Amino acid sequence: MEGSLDAPTRHVIAWRDEAFYDEPALEQELRRVFDICHGCRRCFNLCDSFPVLFDAIDESPNEEVGDLSTGQLKAVVDACTLCDMCFMTKCPYVPPHTFDLDFPHLMLRHRAVENRRGETSLADRELAKMDRNGKLGSMASGLANWATKPGNALTRPVMEMTLGIDTRAHVPPFEATSLVNRAPAIIPAPNPDAPGFGRKVVLYAGCHDNFNDATPGEAAMKVLAHNGVLVRIEHPDCCAMPKFENGDLAAVANAAERISAYFAPLIAEGWDIVPLTTSCALMLKFEWPLIEPDNENVALLSKHTFDVSEYVVALGKAVGLAPVASLPATIGVHFACHARAQNMGPKAMEMLKLIPEAKPMLTERCSGHGGKWGIFAKNFDTAIKIGKPTARAIAKNKPDLIVSECPLAGPHLKQVMEANGDTPPERIGHPIEVLARAYGL
Protein backbone atom coordinates (compact mmCIF):
# COMPACT_ATOMS: atom_id res chain seq x y z
CA MET A 1 0.00 0.00 0.00
CA GLU A 2 1.39 3.39 -0.99
CA GLY A 3 1.19 6.55 1.01
CA SER A 4 -0.42 7.34 4.33
CA LEU A 5 -3.29 9.44 5.60
CA ASP A 6 -0.98 10.89 8.25
CA ALA A 7 1.53 13.70 7.78
CA PRO A 8 5.13 12.56 7.11
CA THR A 9 7.35 12.48 10.15
CA ARG A 10 10.99 11.83 10.94
CA HIS A 11 12.63 9.84 13.66
CA VAL A 12 15.21 11.20 16.06
CA ILE A 13 18.72 10.47 14.75
CA ALA A 14 20.06 8.00 17.34
CA TRP A 15 23.71 8.87 16.72
CA ARG A 16 24.70 8.31 20.37
CA ASP A 17 23.39 4.73 20.28
CA GLU A 18 26.04 2.08 19.47
CA ALA A 19 23.45 0.21 17.38
CA PHE A 20 23.48 3.18 14.99
CA TYR A 21 27.03 2.17 13.99
CA ASP A 22 26.39 -1.59 13.69
CA GLU A 23 27.73 -2.24 10.19
CA PRO A 24 25.95 -5.55 9.42
CA ALA A 25 22.66 -3.96 10.54
CA LEU A 26 23.38 -0.89 8.41
CA GLU A 27 24.06 -3.01 5.33
CA GLN A 28 20.88 -4.97 5.93
CA GLU A 29 18.90 -1.72 6.14
CA LEU A 30 20.55 -0.35 3.00
CA ARG A 31 19.54 -3.46 1.07
CA ARG A 32 16.00 -3.36 2.47
CA VAL A 33 15.51 0.29 1.48
CA PHE A 34 17.22 -0.08 -1.89
CA ASP A 35 14.94 -3.02 -2.69
CA ILE A 36 11.88 -0.84 -2.00
CA CYS A 37 13.37 1.92 -4.17
CA HIS A 38 14.05 -0.65 -6.93
CA GLY A 39 10.39 -1.65 -6.92
CA CYS A 40 9.17 1.95 -7.03
CA ARG A 41 11.66 4.05 -9.06
CA ARG A 42 9.75 7.33 -8.67
CA CYS A 43 13.01 9.09 -7.80
CA PHE A 44 14.78 8.22 -11.05
CA ASN A 45 14.97 11.89 -12.07
CA LEU A 46 16.19 13.39 -8.80
CA CYS A 47 19.85 13.21 -7.72
CA ASP A 48 22.32 10.74 -9.21
CA SER A 49 21.93 8.23 -6.34
CA PHE A 50 18.91 6.64 -7.96
CA PRO A 51 20.28 6.20 -11.51
CA VAL A 52 23.45 4.77 -9.93
CA LEU A 53 21.35 2.32 -7.90
CA PHE A 54 18.96 1.34 -10.68
CA ASP A 55 21.73 0.91 -13.26
CA ALA A 56 23.68 -1.30 -10.87
CA ILE A 57 20.62 -3.48 -10.25
CA ASP A 58 19.69 -3.68 -13.94
CA GLU A 59 23.23 -4.75 -14.85
CA SER A 60 23.51 -7.36 -12.06
CA PRO A 61 23.18 -11.11 -12.78
CA ASN A 62 19.69 -11.50 -11.30
CA GLU A 63 18.64 -7.84 -11.37
CA GLU A 64 18.26 -7.85 -7.60
CA VAL A 65 19.64 -5.74 -4.76
CA GLY A 66 21.12 -8.88 -3.26
CA ASP A 67 23.57 -9.02 -6.18
CA LEU A 68 25.15 -5.68 -5.32
CA SER A 69 28.56 -5.49 -3.68
CA THR A 70 29.29 -3.25 -0.70
CA GLY A 71 31.21 -1.00 -3.10
CA GLN A 72 28.10 -0.58 -5.23
CA LEU A 73 26.08 0.27 -2.12
CA LYS A 74 28.66 2.90 -1.20
CA ALA A 75 28.48 4.42 -4.70
CA VAL A 76 24.79 5.13 -4.10
CA VAL A 77 25.62 6.83 -0.79
CA ASP A 78 28.42 8.89 -2.34
CA ALA A 79 26.06 10.22 -5.02
CA CYS A 80 23.57 11.56 -2.45
CA THR A 81 23.68 15.31 -1.82
CA LEU A 82 21.30 15.17 1.19
CA CYS A 83 18.94 17.53 -0.64
CA ASP A 84 15.95 15.78 1.04
CA MET A 85 13.85 15.95 -2.11
CA CYS A 86 13.17 12.20 -2.26
CA PHE A 87 11.79 12.34 1.29
CA MET A 88 9.90 15.62 0.81
CA THR A 89 8.42 15.35 -2.67
CA LYS A 90 8.55 11.82 -4.11
CA CYS A 91 8.65 8.92 -1.68
CA PRO A 92 5.26 7.38 -0.77
CA TYR A 93 6.82 5.20 1.93
CA VAL A 94 8.14 7.76 4.43
CA PRO A 95 7.16 7.38 8.12
CA PRO A 96 4.54 6.71 9.41
CA HIS A 97 4.16 4.23 6.52
CA THR A 98 5.02 0.71 7.62
CA PHE A 99 7.97 0.64 5.19
CA ASP A 100 9.47 3.43 7.33
CA LEU A 101 11.75 4.75 4.58
CA ASP A 102 13.95 7.81 5.12
CA PHE A 103 16.51 7.61 2.33
CA PRO A 104 18.51 10.81 3.16
CA HIS A 105 18.94 9.96 6.82
CA LEU A 106 19.99 6.42 5.90
CA MET A 107 22.70 7.92 3.68
CA LEU A 108 23.65 10.14 6.63
CA ARG A 109 23.95 7.07 8.87
CA HIS A 110 26.32 5.42 6.39
CA ARG A 111 28.48 8.55 6.34
CA ALA A 112 28.46 8.67 10.14
CA VAL A 113 29.81 5.10 10.19
CA GLU A 114 32.50 6.08 7.66
CA ASN A 115 33.34 9.17 9.68
CA ARG A 116 33.75 7.13 12.84
CA ARG A 117 36.11 4.80 10.96
CA GLY A 118 38.18 7.81 9.90
CA GLU A 119 37.28 7.42 6.22
CA THR A 120 36.01 10.95 5.58
CA SER A 121 38.43 12.44 3.04
CA LEU A 122 40.90 15.13 4.03
CA ALA A 123 39.32 17.54 1.54
CA ASP A 124 35.82 16.99 2.95
CA ARG A 125 37.11 17.49 6.50
CA GLU A 126 39.04 20.66 5.73
CA LEU A 127 36.41 22.26 3.51
CA ALA A 128 33.83 21.67 6.26
CA LYS A 129 35.78 23.97 8.62
CA MET A 130 33.83 26.91 7.30
CA ASP A 131 34.52 29.44 10.02
CA ARG A 132 38.26 28.86 9.93
CA ASN A 133 38.33 28.98 6.14
CA GLY A 134 36.20 32.10 6.08
CA LYS A 135 38.38 33.96 8.55
CA LEU A 136 41.58 33.01 6.75
CA GLY A 137 40.10 33.82 3.34
CA SER A 138 38.91 37.25 4.47
CA MET A 139 42.27 38.07 6.05
CA ALA A 140 43.96 37.43 2.70
CA SER A 141 41.00 38.04 0.39
CA GLY A 142 43.03 39.44 -2.50
CA LEU A 143 45.37 36.45 -2.61
CA ALA A 144 42.60 33.93 -1.91
CA ASN A 145 40.34 35.30 -4.63
CA TRP A 146 43.17 35.33 -7.15
CA ALA A 147 44.09 31.74 -6.29
CA THR A 148 40.54 30.36 -6.44
CA LYS A 149 39.39 32.21 -9.56
CA PRO A 150 38.37 29.82 -12.39
CA GLY A 151 40.89 30.00 -15.19
CA ASN A 152 43.90 30.52 -12.95
CA ALA A 153 46.22 28.07 -14.68
CA LEU A 154 48.76 28.28 -11.86
CA THR A 155 46.67 27.49 -8.78
CA ARG A 156 43.49 25.74 -9.89
CA PRO A 157 45.23 22.60 -11.20
CA VAL A 158 47.04 22.38 -7.85
CA MET A 159 43.69 22.67 -6.04
CA GLU A 160 42.33 19.83 -8.13
CA MET A 161 45.34 17.62 -7.46
CA THR A 162 45.42 18.27 -3.70
CA LEU A 163 41.79 18.89 -2.73
CA GLY A 164 39.96 17.37 -5.68
CA ILE A 165 38.19 20.67 -6.50
CA ASP A 166 37.44 20.74 -10.21
CA THR A 167 39.35 23.44 -12.09
CA ARG A 168 36.07 24.60 -13.68
CA ALA A 169 34.00 24.82 -10.50
CA HIS A 170 32.99 28.18 -9.05
CA VAL A 171 34.61 28.77 -5.67
CA PRO A 172 32.99 31.63 -3.71
CA PRO A 173 35.24 34.69 -3.40
CA PHE A 174 35.92 36.19 0.01
CA GLU A 175 34.86 39.56 1.39
CA ALA A 176 37.72 41.64 2.75
CA THR A 177 35.64 42.47 5.85
CA SER A 178 33.03 40.09 7.23
CA LEU A 179 29.39 41.14 7.35
CA VAL A 180 29.18 41.06 11.16
CA ASN A 181 32.19 43.35 11.42
CA ARG A 182 30.63 45.85 9.02
CA ALA A 183 27.10 45.55 10.39
CA PRO A 184 27.20 48.16 13.18
CA ALA A 185 28.04 50.89 10.68
CA ILE A 186 25.58 49.90 7.96
CA ILE A 187 22.38 48.66 9.66
CA PRO A 188 19.66 51.29 9.13
CA ALA A 189 17.50 52.48 12.00
CA PRO A 190 13.98 51.00 11.94
CA ASN A 191 11.34 53.08 10.16
CA PRO A 192 9.04 54.30 12.98
CA ASP A 193 6.14 54.82 10.55
CA ALA A 194 6.14 51.28 9.15
CA PRO A 195 3.61 48.64 10.22
CA GLY A 196 6.30 46.37 11.60
CA PHE A 197 7.75 48.93 13.99
CA GLY A 198 8.51 47.34 17.37
CA ARG A 199 9.51 43.94 16.01
CA LYS A 200 13.06 42.65 16.40
CA VAL A 201 15.04 40.29 14.19
CA VAL A 202 18.48 38.73 14.51
CA LEU A 203 19.77 37.97 11.03
CA TYR A 204 21.88 34.84 11.48
CA ALA A 205 24.65 35.30 8.94
CA GLY A 206 25.69 31.91 7.66
CA CYS A 207 29.30 31.42 6.65
CA HIS A 208 28.67 32.29 3.01
CA ASP A 209 26.77 35.46 3.97
CA ASN A 210 29.39 36.49 6.49
CA PHE A 211 32.59 35.75 4.61
CA ASN A 212 31.77 35.33 0.91
CA ASP A 213 28.79 37.40 -0.22
CA ALA A 214 27.17 40.02 2.00
CA THR A 215 24.70 41.21 -0.65
CA PRO A 216 21.67 39.19 0.58
CA GLY A 217 22.38 40.22 4.16
CA GLU A 218 22.61 43.89 3.26
CA ALA A 219 19.37 43.65 1.27
CA ALA A 220 17.58 41.85 4.11
CA MET A 221 18.64 44.39 6.74
CA LYS A 222 17.46 47.27 4.54
CA VAL A 223 14.10 45.68 3.74
CA LEU A 224 13.39 44.78 7.35
CA ALA A 225 14.47 48.16 8.73
CA HIS A 226 12.36 49.92 6.07
CA ASN A 227 9.43 47.91 7.40
CA GLY A 228 10.08 49.08 10.96
CA VAL A 229 11.98 46.04 12.22
CA LEU A 230 14.94 46.50 14.55
CA VAL A 231 17.78 44.41 13.08
CA ARG A 232 21.04 43.02 14.35
CA ILE A 233 23.40 40.60 12.60
CA GLU A 234 25.08 37.75 14.42
CA HIS A 235 27.42 34.94 13.41
CA PRO A 236 28.21 32.91 16.52
CA ASP A 237 29.54 30.03 14.42
CA CYS A 238 28.82 27.81 11.40
CA CYS A 239 25.56 25.83 11.55
CA ALA A 240 27.68 22.75 10.69
CA MET A 241 25.76 21.74 7.58
CA PRO A 242 29.06 20.79 5.82
CA LYS A 243 29.98 18.57 8.79
CA PHE A 244 26.46 17.13 8.71
CA GLU A 245 27.13 16.17 5.08
CA ASN A 246 30.28 14.39 6.28
CA GLY A 247 28.38 12.43 8.92
CA ASP A 248 30.27 14.18 11.72
CA LEU A 249 27.22 14.25 13.98
CA ALA A 250 29.15 14.94 17.19
CA ALA A 251 30.40 18.19 15.64
CA VAL A 252 26.87 19.08 14.55
CA ALA A 253 25.54 18.43 18.05
CA ASN A 254 28.30 20.60 19.49
CA ALA A 255 27.39 23.47 17.14
CA ALA A 256 23.70 23.08 17.96
CA GLU A 257 24.38 23.23 21.69
CA ARG A 258 26.62 26.29 21.50
CA ILE A 259 24.65 28.33 18.96
CA SER A 260 21.25 27.63 20.50
CA ALA A 261 22.63 28.71 23.90
CA TYR A 262 23.94 31.90 22.25
CA PHE A 263 20.51 32.75 20.82
CA ALA A 264 18.40 31.69 23.83
CA PRO A 265 18.78 34.99 25.78
CA LEU A 266 17.95 36.98 22.63
CA ILE A 267 14.81 34.93 22.04
CA ALA A 268 13.83 35.59 25.65
CA GLU A 269 14.14 39.31 24.91
CA GLY A 270 11.71 39.02 22.01
CA TRP A 271 14.05 38.62 19.03
CA ASP A 272 13.12 36.35 16.15
CA ILE A 273 15.99 34.46 14.46
CA VAL A 274 16.16 34.71 10.66
CA PRO A 275 19.00 32.81 8.92
CA LEU A 276 20.11 34.33 5.63
CA THR A 277 20.78 30.93 4.01
CA THR A 278 18.19 28.20 3.48
CA SER A 279 20.59 25.45 4.59
CA CYS A 280 21.17 27.19 7.90
CA ALA A 281 17.42 27.60 8.41
CA LEU A 282 16.91 23.91 7.67
CA MET A 283 19.52 22.94 10.25
CA LEU A 284 18.12 25.18 12.99
CA LYS A 285 14.49 24.29 12.33
CA PHE A 286 14.59 20.58 11.60
CA GLU A 287 17.95 18.78 11.72
CA TRP A 288 19.25 20.06 15.06
CA PRO A 289 16.09 18.98 16.97
CA LEU A 290 16.52 15.47 15.55
CA ILE A 291 20.16 15.35 16.63
CA GLU A 292 19.71 17.04 20.04
CA PRO A 293 16.08 16.17 20.92
CA ASP A 294 16.45 16.76 24.66
CA ASN A 295 18.10 20.18 24.42
CA GLU A 296 15.62 22.88 25.46
CA ASN A 297 17.58 25.66 23.77
CA VAL A 298 17.58 23.76 20.47
CA ALA A 299 13.81 23.25 20.71
CA LEU A 300 13.30 26.93 21.56
CA LEU A 301 15.45 28.08 18.65
CA SER A 302 13.60 25.79 16.25
CA LYS A 303 10.28 27.42 17.17
CA HIS A 304 11.64 30.95 16.72
CA THR A 305 13.57 30.46 13.47
CA PHE A 306 12.21 31.77 10.15
CA ASP A 307 13.59 31.73 6.64
CA VAL A 308 14.07 35.25 5.21
CA SER A 309 11.29 35.01 2.63
CA GLU A 310 9.07 33.23 5.15
CA TYR A 311 9.54 36.04 7.67
CA VAL A 312 8.74 38.83 5.19
CA VAL A 313 5.58 37.06 4.02
CA ALA A 314 4.50 36.42 7.62
CA LEU A 315 5.18 40.06 8.52
CA GLY A 316 3.02 41.19 5.62
CA LYS A 317 0.16 38.95 6.69
CA ALA A 318 0.43 39.91 10.36
CA VAL A 319 0.72 43.71 10.18
CA GLY A 320 1.27 44.65 6.53
CA LEU A 321 4.34 45.93 4.71
CA ALA A 322 5.47 49.42 3.79
CA PRO A 323 4.17 50.30 0.30
CA VAL A 324 6.22 48.70 -2.48
CA ALA A 325 6.86 50.48 -5.77
CA SER A 326 6.00 48.65 -8.98
CA LEU A 327 8.72 46.62 -10.71
CA PRO A 328 7.57 45.52 -14.17
CA ALA A 329 9.86 42.53 -14.59
CA THR A 330 9.62 38.81 -15.15
CA ILE A 331 11.57 36.93 -12.49
CA GLY A 332 12.79 33.34 -12.82
CA VAL A 333 12.68 31.90 -9.30
CA HIS A 334 14.73 28.80 -8.52
CA PHE A 335 13.06 26.99 -5.62
CA ALA A 336 16.17 25.71 -3.83
CA CYS A 337 16.10 22.21 -2.35
CA HIS A 338 16.76 23.32 1.23
CA ALA A 339 13.97 25.88 0.95
CA ARG A 340 11.61 23.15 -0.26
CA ALA A 341 12.83 20.84 2.52
CA GLN A 342 11.61 23.33 5.12
CA ASN A 343 8.07 22.34 4.14
CA MET A 344 6.80 25.93 4.20
CA GLY A 345 5.80 26.33 0.56
CA PRO A 346 7.38 28.63 -2.05
CA LYS A 347 7.75 31.67 0.18
CA ALA A 348 10.09 33.44 -2.25
CA MET A 349 7.29 33.37 -4.84
CA GLU A 350 4.82 34.71 -2.29
CA MET A 351 7.21 37.48 -1.34
CA LEU A 352 7.92 38.55 -4.92
CA LYS A 353 4.19 38.57 -5.73
CA LEU A 354 3.90 41.42 -3.20
CA ILE A 355 5.76 43.63 -5.71
CA PRO A 356 3.28 45.34 -8.06
CA GLU A 357 3.72 44.34 -11.73
CA ALA A 358 6.39 41.76 -10.91
CA LYS A 359 5.82 38.39 -12.56
CA PRO A 360 7.73 35.66 -10.70
CA MET A 361 7.87 32.22 -12.36
CA LEU A 362 8.81 29.21 -10.24
CA THR A 363 11.13 26.33 -11.16
CA GLU A 364 11.03 23.43 -8.71
CA ARG A 365 14.14 21.45 -9.64
CA CYS A 366 17.55 20.88 -8.09
CA SER A 367 20.44 23.02 -9.35
CA GLY A 368 22.72 19.98 -9.02
CA HIS A 369 25.29 21.69 -6.82
CA GLY A 370 24.64 19.90 -3.53
CA GLY A 371 26.69 21.97 -1.08
CA LYS A 372 30.39 21.21 -1.45
CA TRP A 373 29.53 17.98 -3.34
CA GLY A 374 29.32 19.66 -6.74
CA ILE A 375 32.73 21.34 -6.69
CA PHE A 376 34.70 18.08 -6.63
CA ALA A 377 36.16 16.86 -9.92
CA LYS A 378 34.54 13.45 -9.43
CA ASN A 379 31.09 15.09 -9.24
CA PHE A 380 31.28 18.31 -11.26
CA ASP A 381 30.11 16.91 -14.61
CA THR A 382 27.22 15.17 -12.87
CA ALA A 383 26.34 18.41 -11.07
CA ILE A 384 26.18 20.17 -14.44
CA LYS A 385 24.08 17.35 -15.93
CA ILE A 386 21.57 17.43 -13.05
CA GLY A 387 21.29 21.21 -13.34
CA LYS A 388 20.68 21.34 -17.10
CA PRO A 389 16.89 20.72 -17.01
CA THR A 390 16.62 23.29 -14.21
CA ALA A 391 18.55 25.92 -16.15
CA ARG A 392 16.51 25.24 -19.30
CA ALA A 393 13.24 25.58 -17.38
CA ILE A 394 14.34 28.89 -15.86
CA ALA A 395 15.69 30.33 -19.12
CA LYS A 396 12.91 29.27 -21.50
CA ASN A 397 10.72 32.31 -20.72
CA LYS A 398 13.70 34.68 -20.96
CA PRO A 399 13.13 36.32 -17.57
CA ASP A 400 14.45 39.79 -16.85
CA LEU A 401 15.88 38.62 -13.51
CA ILE A 402 16.79 35.22 -12.05
CA VAL A 403 17.02 34.47 -8.34
CA SER A 404 17.66 31.51 -6.06
CA GLU A 405 17.39 31.19 -2.30
CA CYS A 406 20.58 29.09 -2.31
CA PRO A 407 23.79 31.16 -2.53
CA LEU A 408 25.69 28.26 -4.11
CA ALA A 409 22.99 27.39 -6.62
CA GLY A 410 23.09 30.84 -8.25
CA PRO A 411 26.71 30.78 -9.48
CA HIS A 412 26.37 27.11 -10.37
CA LEU A 413 23.26 27.75 -12.48
CA LYS A 414 25.20 30.42 -14.34
CA GLN A 415 27.75 27.77 -15.30
CA VAL A 416 24.96 25.36 -16.27
CA MET A 417 23.34 27.99 -18.47
CA GLU A 418 26.62 28.50 -20.26
CA ALA A 419 26.85 24.72 -20.74
CA ASN A 420 23.33 24.83 -22.22
CA GLY A 421 24.42 27.51 -24.68
CA ASP A 422 22.43 30.27 -22.96
CA THR A 423 23.75 33.64 -21.81
CA PRO A 424 23.44 33.84 -18.02
CA PRO A 425 22.71 37.05 -16.16
CA GLU A 426 25.54 38.85 -14.43
CA ARG A 427 24.17 37.78 -11.05
CA ILE A 428 21.71 35.20 -9.74
CA GLY A 429 21.12 36.55 -6.26
CA HIS A 430 18.63 36.04 -3.45
CA PRO A 431 14.94 37.04 -3.90
CA ILE A 432 15.27 39.54 -1.04
CA GLU A 433 17.58 41.55 -3.29
CA VAL A 434 14.72 42.07 -5.76
CA LEU A 435 12.41 43.31 -3.00
CA ALA A 436 15.12 45.72 -1.83
CA ARG A 437 15.43 46.95 -5.42
CA ALA A 438 11.67 47.52 -5.63
CA TYR A 439 11.89 49.56 -2.45
CA GLY A 440 14.74 51.58 -3.96
CA LEU A 441 17.08 50.57 -1.15
FENWOQUI-V522509 format. One record per backbone hydrogen bond with DSSP energy under -1.0 kcal/mol. NH is the residue of the N-H (numbers start at 1). CO is the residue of the C=O. If there is no record, write none. Layout:
BEGIN
NH:CO
NH:CO
END
This chain:
BEGIN
3:92
9:95
13:290
15:13
17:14
20:17
21:18
22:19
26:22
27:23
28:24
29:25
30:26
31:27
32:28
33:29
34:30
35:31
36:32
37:33
38:34
39:35
41:37
44:41
46:43
52:48
53:49
54:50
55:51
56:52
57:53
58:54
59:55
60:57
67:64
68:65
73:69
74:70
75:71
76:72
77:73
78:74
79:75
80:77
88:84
89:85
90:86
91:86
97:94
100:97
101:93
106:102
107:103
108:104
109:105
110:106
111:107
112:108
113:109
114:110
115:111
116:112
117:113
118:115
119:114
125:121
126:122
127:123
128:124
129:126
130:128
133:129
134:130
135:131
136:132
137:133
138:134
139:135
140:136
141:138
144:140
145:141
146:142
147:143
148:144
152:149
153:151
156:152
159:155
160:156
161:157
162:158
163:159
165:159
166:375
175:211
179:210
182:178
183:179
185:182
186:183
187:183
191:225
194:191
197:194
198:228
199:196
201:230
202:272
203:232
204:274
205:234
210:206
211:207
212:208
213:208
218:214
219:215
220:216
221:217
222:218
223:219
224:220
225:221
226:222
227:223
228:225
229:224
230:199
232:201
234:203
244:240
245:241
247:244
248:243
249:247
252:248
253:249
254:250
255:251
256:252
257:253
258:254
259:255
260:256
261:257
262:258
263:259
264:260
267:263
268:264
269:265
270:267
271:266
272:200
273:304
274:202
276:204
281:277
282:278
283:279
284:280
285:281
286:282
287:282
288:283
291:287
292:288
295:292
299:295
300:296
301:297
302:298
303:299
304:300
306:273
311:307
312:308
313:309
314:310
315:311
316:312
317:313
318:314
319:315
320:315
327:356
329:327
331:359
332:401
333:361
334:403
335:363
336:334
339:336
340:336
341:337
343:340
347:345
350:346
351:347
352:348
353:349
354:351
355:352
358:355
359:329
361:331
363:333
373:370
374:369
375:372
376:373
377:164
379:376
380:376
383:379
384:380
385:381
386:382
387:383
388:384
391:387
392:388
393:389
394:390
395:391
396:392
398:395
400:330
401:330
403:332
404:429
405:334
410:406
412:408
413:409
414:410
415:411
416:412
417:413
418:414
419:415
420:416
421:418
422:417
433:430
435:431
436:432
437:433
438:434
439:435
440:437
441:436
END
